[in-house]
Amino acid sequence: MSLPTSSAAGALPEPLTVAGGGLVGTLLALYLARRGHRVQVLDRRPDLRRGGRSEGRSINLALSDRGWRALEGVGIADDVRRVSIPLYQRVMHDRRGQLTAQPYGAAGQAIYSVNRDQLNRTLLDLLEARPGVRLRFGQQLQRVDLAGRTLHLLDVATGRAHTEPYSRLFGADGAFSAVRGALQRTDRFNYSQTYLEYGYKELTIEAGPGGAWALEKNALHIWPRGQYLMIALPNLDGSFNATLFFPFEGPESFAALPDAAAVTAFFADVFPDAVPLMPRLADEFFAHPTGSLVTVRCFPWRHAADVLLLGDAAHAIVPFYGQGMNAGFEDCTVLDGLLARHGDDAWPAVLAAFERQRKPNADAMADLALYNFVEMRDRVGDPRFLLQKRIENKIAALYPDRWVPLYTRVTFSHLPYADAWAAGQRQDAVMDRLMPHIRAEADFDSPAVQAQLRQELGAVGP
Ligand SMILES: Cc1cc2nc3c(=O)[nH]c(=O)nc-3n(C[C@H](O)[C@H](O)[C@H](O)COP(=O)(O)OP(=O)(O)OC[C@H]3O[C@@H](n4cnc5c(N)ncnc54)[C@H](O)[C@@H]3O)c2cc1C
């Protein structure tokens, strides 16, 4: 494993503190260490590599182009690629077990299923090997005194509370960030957190005989059911990690499934092709926690030039576009670029430029994630929607310079999320006007539809 050469000469004197050794905190620390900074990373968990585990988060994640670029920047993309599984399409399962496939992009384009803990461990290994890096586990940040530049920490193993000074602090401590908690108590800090009335439950689709994948391996599987859905991503051992996104309350909800018999009967009715592959369904359903789904928006993301929020601490989003980690990784690439441009000690300029550049994109990504929730649970099961997607693919093939599908802009490009979202909304409006004239795929070739399309494309721009 080789790292690109550090861009800074010797170690810079001022020590930096990263709160949170999750995916974003470790990648950020790697970028900072590469630049010659001395970095310490604090995490409340024990070391993942010595038996610790991620708490209450998905087992595997979809990694796409923005995430890959960030991993390439620290030289580990190839290592991660070797332990990831490309997913070229989504495969929808209807209630009768009939399958419909929809490619994610052009031939060869894929999102990748990666194991969260394995990725985090790889980042920790790499970090530990860097000079000037100190990893501290079992250190829970309880409070930050912004005025006194002091961290209030709890040593989880001993139960001992202590304080430490910091000179610059990066809050990568996730959706319920303690660093953000301190900023929330400052003047003119905007903050909102919005929960969906849905929770999620992780379940297992077992490997077939000899570790074979029981479903198509190179696909993200979706069981869209209108008001709820289940998805599954493959693991290297032949199993799939399935996630049920389901209302907390109501006639079809977690509250309506009180015991094993109710769970088994419900799944047999609505996910009949999956149930035979889930022998531990009822046990897992009650043993695994029910996660909640929150969108966090806040601003500013910095306090003076001492403190910066990144990743979920700045912008937690619902997981339906598979972009939360990718967006957090892109934060690291952007910050690294700003340090290169402004200088490694130009913190006031760097932090101000960072939040100015990232905030509109994080807001757009939050909107996109909510938009895709409706698409995944409901619209992908609708034949009219699937027809619309096929028509959009035809438009993209005919006019590749003028029509890039929204999913492609978000997932397979580095276009700012806000620009992708604006273009997607313009294209949705075009499709709303075009689709009433299209009942079947062949109608696309009619002179009237083609004429309208040319006119629309003239107006919509690239
Ligand atoms: C069900 C689900 C599926 C998802 N799927 C995808 C996907 O397919 N693709 C994708 O890109 N994203 C996905 N995400 C989003 C992704 O998980 C997050 O965006 C990503 O984990 C954010 O990384 P982070 O490092 O900012 O925060 P976290 O991963 O939450 O890490 C925060 C770290 O800070 C530590 N910490 C927290 N509080 C403290 C404290 N007080 N003191 C010390 N340490 C602390 C924690 O122990 C943890 O190690 C999904 C999320 C969910 C819930």
PDBQT file of the ligand as one rigid body, heavy atoms in Angstrom, charges set to zero:
ROOT
HETATM    1  C1  LIG A 501     -29.046   2.403   7.471  1.00  0.00    +0.000 C 
HETATM    2  C2  LIG A 501     -28.007   3.299   6.881  1.00  0.00    +0.000 A 
HETATM    3  C3  LIG A 501     -27.494   3.005   5.625  1.00  0.00    +0.000 A 
HETATM    4  C4  LIG A 501     -26.526   3.844   5.059  1.00  0.00    +0.000 A 
HETATM    5  N1  LIG A 501     -26.072   3.545   3.816  1.00  0.00    +0.000 NA
HETATM    6  C5  LIG A 501     -25.163   4.373   3.227  1.00  0.00    +0.000 A 
HETATM    7  C6  LIG A 501     -24.664   4.081   1.936  1.00  0.00    +0.000 A 
HETATM    8  O1  LIG A 501     -25.040   3.083   1.307  1.00  0.00    +0.000 OA
HETATM    9  N2  LIG A 501     -23.753   4.939   1.375  1.00  0.00    +0.000 N 
HETATM   10  C7  LIG A 501     -23.325   6.052   2.032  1.00  0.00    +0.000 A 
HETATM   11  O2  LIG A 501     -22.525   6.809   1.459  1.00  0.00    +0.000 OA
HETATM   12  N3  LIG A 501     -23.771   6.351   3.278  1.00  0.00    +0.000 NA
HETATM   13  C8  LIG A 501     -24.673   5.541   3.884  1.00  0.00    +0.000 A 
HETATM   14  N4  LIG A 501     -25.115   5.814   5.156  1.00  0.00    +0.000 N 
HETATM   15  C9  LIG A 501     -24.630   7.025   5.829  1.00  0.00    +0.000 C 
HETATM   16  C10 LIG A 501     -23.304   6.772   6.535  1.00  0.00    +0.000 C 
HETATM   17  O3  LIG A 501     -23.448   5.732   7.463  1.00  0.00    +0.000 OA
HETATM   18  C11 LIG A 501     -22.880   8.041   7.260  1.00  0.00    +0.000 C 
HETATM   19  O4  LIG A 501     -23.014   9.169   6.426  1.00  0.00    +0.000 OA
HETATM   20  C12 LIG A 501     -21.418   7.907   7.705  1.00  0.00    +0.000 C 
HETATM   21  O5  LIG A 501     -21.281   6.858   8.615  1.00  0.00    +0.000 OA
HETATM   22  C13 LIG A 501     -20.974   9.235   8.342  1.00  0.00    +0.000 C 
HETATM   23  O6  LIG A 501     -19.677   9.076   8.846  1.00  0.00    +0.000 OA
HETATM   24  P1  LIG A 501     -19.184   9.974  10.071  1.00  0.00    +0.000 P 
HETATM   25  O7  LIG A 501     -17.786   9.535  10.308  1.00  0.00    +0.000 OA
HETATM   26  O8  LIG A 501     -19.489  11.396   9.784  1.00  0.00    +0.000 OA
HETATM   27  O9  LIG A 501     -20.114   9.559  11.282  1.00  0.00    +0.000 OA
HETATM   28  P2  LIG A 501     -20.195   8.154  12.033  1.00  0.00    +0.000 P 
HETATM   29  O10 LIG A 501     -20.029   7.037  11.074  1.00  0.00    +0.000 OA
HETATM   30  O11 LIG A 501     -21.431   8.206  12.852  1.00  0.00    +0.000 OA
HETATM   31  O12 LIG A 501     -18.922   8.150  12.982  1.00  0.00    +0.000 OA
HETATM   32  C14 LIG A 501     -18.879   8.983  14.119  1.00  0.00    +0.000 C 
HETATM   33  C15 LIG A 501     -17.801   8.481  15.050  1.00  0.00    +0.000 C 
HETATM   34  O13 LIG A 501     -17.731   9.375  16.162  1.00  0.00    +0.000 OA
HETATM   35  C16 LIG A 501     -17.723   8.640  17.359  1.00  0.00    +0.000 C 
HETATM   36  N5  LIG A 501     -18.387   9.478  18.379  1.00  0.00    +0.000 N 
HETATM   37  C17 LIG A 501     -19.672   9.873  18.404  1.00  0.00    +0.000 A 
HETATM   38  N6  LIG A 501     -19.911  10.645  19.472  1.00  0.00    +0.000 NA
HETATM   39  C18 LIG A 501     -18.735  10.742  20.125  1.00  0.00    +0.000 A 
HETATM   40  C19 LIG A 501     -18.331  11.409  21.317  1.00  0.00    +0.000 A 
HETATM   41  N7  LIG A 501     -19.206  12.119  22.024  1.00  0.00    +0.000 N 
HETATM   42  N8  LIG A 501     -17.047  11.305  21.710  1.00  0.00    +0.000 NA
HETATM   43  C20 LIG A 501     -16.151  10.571  20.996  1.00  0.00    +0.000 A 
HETATM   44  N9  LIG A 501     -16.484   9.912  19.862  1.00  0.00    +0.000 NA
HETATM   45  C21 LIG A 501     -17.752  10.007  19.438  1.00  0.00    +0.000 A 
HETATM   46  C22 LIG A 501     -18.477   7.361  17.063  1.00  0.00    +0.000 C 
HETATM   47  O14 LIG A 501     -18.094   6.309  17.937  1.00  0.00    +0.000 OA
HETATM   48  C23 LIG A 501     -18.072   7.091  15.617  1.00  0.00    +0.000 C 
HETATM   49  O15 LIG A 501     -16.894   6.323  15.536  1.00  0.00    +0.000 OA
HETATM   50  C24 LIG A 501     -26.078   4.986   5.751  1.00  0.00    +0.000 A 
HETATM   51  C25 LIG A 501     -26.591   5.275   7.027  1.00  0.00    +0.000 A 
HETATM   52  C26 LIG A 501     -27.536   4.438   7.585  1.00  0.00    +0.000 A 
HETATM   53  C27 LIG A 501     -28.075   4.775   8.947  1.00  0.00    +0.000 C 
ENDROOT
TORSDOF 0
